[in-house]
C-alpha cells in the first residue's frame, strides 16, 4: 500500500497546487449551476437553447485549452529546470495562437451559428417549442461572442502562471469573476434594481462582463509582479520565438491541439445523438451535466496537478520520483472520486427539484446524474492517465487514447443506438458511458509501461 499512499508532505504539496484549482473551478461551476437554474426559471425552451450554445462554445474553449496545453508541456518542463526564456517563448506562442483561433471562432459562430443550433433541435416537441429554443439560442450566442477573445487571452496567462506554480492568483481572479457573473445574472435576467428584464440575453451579458473582469485582474497582476513572473519581462518587446521551439511545439502539440478540438466536437456530437430522443432529453442532460461539473472539479484539478508536478519532475530529470509521484496521484484521484461519486448519487434527487421544468425532465435528470456518479471513479482514472501521458510529451498517444477512441468507438455506438434502435434515452446513455471501460484498460497499460517518462526540453533551445 505504501506504493499508492504518500506522506503528509506529499499531500500537502499536491493540495497546495490542486485546491486553488478546485476552488476556482468549483466556484465557476457552482455559479454556472445557479446561472443554469435562473435561465431554467424563465422556461425549458430558453434553458435548452442556452445549453446548446454552451455546448458549441465548449468546443472553442477546449480548442483553446489544447493550444495552450501543447505549449504548456514545454513551459512546465522549462520552469522545472529554471529556464525562464523558454517559458517566455512558450507564452508568446500561446498568445499568438489564442488570438488567431478567437478570430476564426467569432467569424464561424456569427455566420453559421444558427445552423449549428438547429442541428440539435428535432425529435419530440412541437415546431413552436423548437423555434423558440432556436431564437433564444441565437440571441444568447451573439452576445457570448464578445467574450471569446478576453477568455482566450486570459487562458494564455493563467496556464503559464500555473506551469510556474502560481495557482492562488488565478483562483482569486476566478472568484471575483464568478461573483460578478452571479450578481449581474440575477439583475439582468430578472430585471432587478431598475434593469430591464433581459432573460437569456442578460445571462450572456453577465458572463461576458465576468470574462473581462477576470482577464483584467490576471493580466494586470502578472505585469505588476515581474519578479514573481520572470517570463513576462520583455514578453511583448518582440514576438520572436526560436524556430526550433516552434517546430517542436507543433510536433508535440499538434496531436494535442487536434485531440482537444476533436474531443470537444465529439462531446457536442454525442449530445446531438442524444437529442434525437427529444427536447426533454436535451434539458435533462443539461441539468445533469451542470450538476456533474460541480462534482468533477476534484478529478479535473488533480489532473492539472499531475501535468504540473510530474511535468516539472520530468524536466528536472527526476524520472523515478516522477513515476512514484504519478502512482500516488492516480490512487488519490480515484479514491477521492469514489467518495464524490457516492455523495453525488445520494443527493441526485435534490438538484432537479430546483429547476422550473417538467416532472419528466426532472426524472431524466436524476437518472443521468446517478449514471455520472457511477462513472466518476472511472473518469478520474482516465483523466489522470491522460495528463500523465501528456506530461511526458506523448501527445500522439494521447490523441489516439482520447479523441480517436471517441470518434471510432463512442460516437458510432451512440449514433447507431440513437438512429437505428428504439432504446430509451437512459439505457442508451448508460451504454455509451460504459464503452469507456475499454479506454480505462488501454490507459492502465500505457501508464504502467512508463512510455511517458521522458524529458522533452533536454538540449532544447530556449
N, C-alpha and C positions, 0 to 999 in steps of 0.2 A: 504493500500500500504506500510505502514511502516514495515510490516512483511517481505516484499520482497526487500526493499531498505535499504542499510546500510548508515552510515555516512561517512564523508571524511576519518576518521581514519581507518574505516573498509576497504575501497577500497585501501587505501594506504598500509595497511598490506597485503591484498590479492595480489596487483600488485607487491609488493616488492618480493614476492615469485614467482608469475606467470610470470612476464615479463622476467626475465632471462631465464626461461624455454622456453617461447615463442620465444625469440631472438635466443637461441641456436638451438631449433628445426626448427625455421623458416629459419635460415641461412642454416642449414643442408639440409632441404627440397628444398630450392631455388637452392643450388648447385647441389642437385640430379636432379632438373629440368634441369639445364644447362648441367649436365652430360648426361642426357637423350637426350637432344637436340643434343649434339655433337655426341653421338652414332647414333642417328637418321639421322644425316647428312651423315653418312657412308652408310646407307641403311636400308630399312624396315626389312629385314631378321635379320640383326645384332641387331636392336632395339628389335625385338621380342624375339630373343634368350636370350639377356641380361635381358629382362623383366621377362621371365620365370624363369631364375636362381635367380633373385632377389626375386621373389615370393617364391621360395623354401627356400632361405636363411632367408626370413622373418619369416618362421616357426621356425627356430632356434633362431632368435632374440627375438621373442615373448616368446619362451620357457625360455630363459634366464631371460626375464622380469618377467615371472611367478615365477621362483625360487627366485629371489631377492625380489619380492613383498611379497611372503609368509613370509619370514623372516622380511621384512621391516615393516609389520604390527606391529610386536613386537618392532622393532627398533624405530619407531616413538613414540610409547607409552612409551618405556623405557626412551627415551630422554625427553619426556614431563614431567616425574616425576623425572628427574635428576639422573637416574641410568646408569652410563657410562659403567660399567662392562657388563650390559645386552646388550648395543649397541655393545660392542666389540665382545661378543659371537655371536650375530646375523651376524656381519660382517664375522667372521670366517666361519660360516655356509655357507654364500653366496660364499666365495672364494672356498671352497672345492667343492660345488655343481657345480659352474660355470666351474671349471677345468674339472670335470668329464664329464659334458654334452658336453663341447667343444671337448673332445677326441672322444666321441661317434659320434658326428656330422661330424667331419672330416672324420672318417672311413666310415660312411654311404654315404656321398656325393662323396667320392673318388671312392668307388666300385660300387655304384648304381646310381650315378648322371646322367649318360647318359640315363638310362631307365626312370628316373623321368622326364627329359626334354622331352623325346619322347612322354610322355602321353599327352602333350599339343599341339602336332603337328599333326593335322588332319583336316578334313573338306575341305573347299575351299583352293585352292593353289596347284601348281604342285609339283611333287616329288622333283624337283631340289631346289625349294624355301624352302621346309620343311627340306631337307638335309642340306642346307646352314645354316638355323637357328639353327639346331641341332649342327652343327660343331662349330659355333661361341659361342653358349651357353656353350658347354663343355669346350672350351678353356678359356672362362671367369670364369667358376666355379673353375677350377683347381687353378687359381691364387687367387681367393677370399677366398679359404680355409685357406690360410696363415694368413688372418686377423681375423679368428674366435676367436682364443684364446685371443689376446690382447683386442678385443671388449668385450668379456665376463668378463675378469678380471677388465677392466676399469668400466664396469657397476656395479660391486660389490662395487667399491669405490664411484662412482657417486651417486648411490642410497642411500648409508649410509650418505654421505655428505648432500644430500637433506633432509633426515629424520632429520638431526641435524640443519636444517635451512640454510645451505650454498648452495646457488644456483648460486652465481656470478662466482665462480672459474670454475665450470663445463661449464658455458656459455662461459667464455673466452677461455677455452681449446677447446670447440667446434668450436668457431670462427676461431682459428688458424688452426684447423684440416680441416675445410671446405675450407679455403683459400689454404692450401697445396693441397687438393683434386682438387680444381678448376684449379690451375696453372698447376699441372702435368697432369691433364686430357687434357688440351689444348696442352701441349708439346708432350705427348706420343701418344695421339690418332691420331693427325695430323702430327707428326714428325717435330716439330718446334725446333729451336735453335740447330740444328745438330743432334737431336734424330731421331731414325728410326720411320717410320710410323707403329704403333702397333695396331691401331683400338681398338677392344673390349678388347684385352689383355692390352693395355695401360690404358684403363679406370679402369680395375681391379687393375693394379699395383698402380695407383694413389690412389684408395680407400684404399688399404692395407697400403700404406705409411701414409695416414691420420689417420688410426686406430692406428698405432704405435705411431705417434706424440701425438695424444690426450691422449692415455693411459700413455705415459711418463710424460706429463705435470701434469695430475691428480695425479698420484702415487707419483711423486717427491714432489709436493706441499703438499700433505697430510702428508708425512713423515717428511717434514721440518717444519711443523707447529703443533707439538703435543699439544701445549697449546690450540689451536683453535679446535683441533680434538683429545680429550682425548681417544677416542676409539682405536686410532692407537698405543698408547703406550703399548708395550708388546703384540701387536696383533699376532706377529709371534714367540713369545717365546715358545709357545706351540700351539697345535690345540685342546686344551681342550674346550669342550662345555658341560655345565651341561646336564645330560641325560634328566632331566625333561623338559628343554627348547627345546631340540631336539625333544622330543616326542610331545610337544605342537605345535612346528613349523610344524611338519609333520601333526598333527591333523588339524590345521587351514590352513596350507599352501598347503597340497597335493591337496585339491579340486581346489585351486587357480592355482597351477602349471599345473595340468591336464587341467584345464579350459583354460589357456593361450595357451597351446600346441594344444588342440583340436580346439580352436577358430582359431588359425593361420592355422592349417591344413584345417579347414573349409573354410577359405578365399581362400586358394590355390585350394580346391576342387570346390568352386564356379567358380573360374577362369577357371578351367578345363571344367566345364559345359558350360560356355560361349564360350570357344574355339572351341566347336563343330560347331559354326557358321563361323569358318574360321580364317585365319591368320589376315585378316583385323579387325576382332572383337578384337583379342588379341592386335593388335597395337593401335586401338582406345581406348581400356580400359587402356592400359599402359599410353597413353598420359593423359587421364582424371584423372587417379588415382595419377599420378605425380603432376598434377596441383592441384588436390583436397588436396593433402597432405600439400601443401604450405599454403592453407587457413585453414586447420583443426587444425593448431597449437594452435589457440585460445582456442577451447574447450578441446583439449588434455592437454594443460598447466593448464587450470582451473581444470581439473580432477585431475591432480597431486597436485594442491593446496588443493583440498578437502582432499586427502589422508594425506597430511602433517598437515594442520591446524586442521581438525576435529580429526585426529588421536591423535595429541598432546593434544587437549582439553579433549578427552575421557580418555587418560592416566592420565591427571591431575584431573580427577573426575568432570569436569565441564559439566555435561550432558545437562542441559538446554541451556547453551551457545553454546554447540556443535550443538544442534538441530536448534537454531536460526541462527547460522553461516551457516549451511548447506543450509537452506532455501534461504538465501540471495545469496549464491554462485550459487545455481541452477538457480535462476532468472537472475543473472548476466550472466551466461554462455549462457542461451537461448537467452536473449536479444542481447548479443554480436554477436551470430551466425545468428540471423535474419539479422543483418547488413552485416555480412561477406557473407552470402548466397546471398543476393541481389547484392553485389559487384561482386561476382563470376559469377552470372547469366548474368549480364550486360557485363562483359568482356570476357565471354566464347568464342566468335568467334575469339578473337585476338590470343590466345595462340597456337592453332593448326597450324596457318599460319607460325609459326617459324620453324616447322618441315619440313624436306626434305622427304615428303612422298606423297601418292596419295590423290586426292581430296576425294575419298570415305572414306579413313581413317580419314581425317580431319573432314568431315561431321559427321561421327560417334562420333568422339571425342567431338565435340561441343554439341551434344545431350546428351552424357554421363555426361559431365560437368554440364549441366543445371539440370539434374536429381540429381546429387550430391548437387548442390546448393539448390534445393528444400528440400532435406532431411537433410540439415545441422542442423537446429534447433532441429529436432527430434534426430539426432545422438548426439547432445550436451547434451540433457536431458538424453539419455541412458548412456552416458559416466559418467556424474556426479552421476547418480543413482548407477551405478556400483561401483564407487570409494567410495560413501557413505556407501554402504553395506559392502564393503571390509574394510573400516577404523575401523569398529566395530568388525571385525573378523568373519563376517557372510559369510565365504568363500564357504560353501556348497550351500548357497542360490545364491551366485554369479555364481557358477558353473552351477546351473540349469538355471539361468537367462540368461547367456551368451552363453556358448558353447552347452549345451544341447538343447537350443532353436534353435541354428543354425543347429545342426545335425538332429533334429527331425522335424523342420518346414522348415527353409530356404533352406537347401540343397535338401530335397525331392522335394520341389516346383521347384527349378532350374533344377534339374535332369529330372523331368517329362516333364517340358516345353521344355527343350532343346533337349531331345531324342524323345519324342512322339508327338510333335507338329511342325508345320512349322512357328510358330510365329517369326517374325524378331527379331534380337538381341536387338533393342532399347526398344520396348514394353516388351520384355522378361525381360530385365534388370530392367526396371521400376517396373514391378510387383513384382520381387524378393526384391527390396528395400522397397516397400510398406508393405510387410509382417511384417517388423519391427515395425509397429504400435502396433501390439499385445504386443511386448516386452515393449513398452513405457507404456502401460496401466498397465502391471504387475509391472514395476519398480515404477510407481507412487504410487500404492497401498502399496508396501513394504516400500518405503521411508516414506510415510505419517504415517504408523502404528508405525514407530520408532523401528523396530526389530533390527536395527543396533546399538542402543545406549547401548554400553556395554564396560566395562573396562576389557581387557583381560590380563593385567600384574599385577593386584592386587593379591598379595600373591604368585606371580611367582618368583622362584629363579633366581637371575641374572646369 
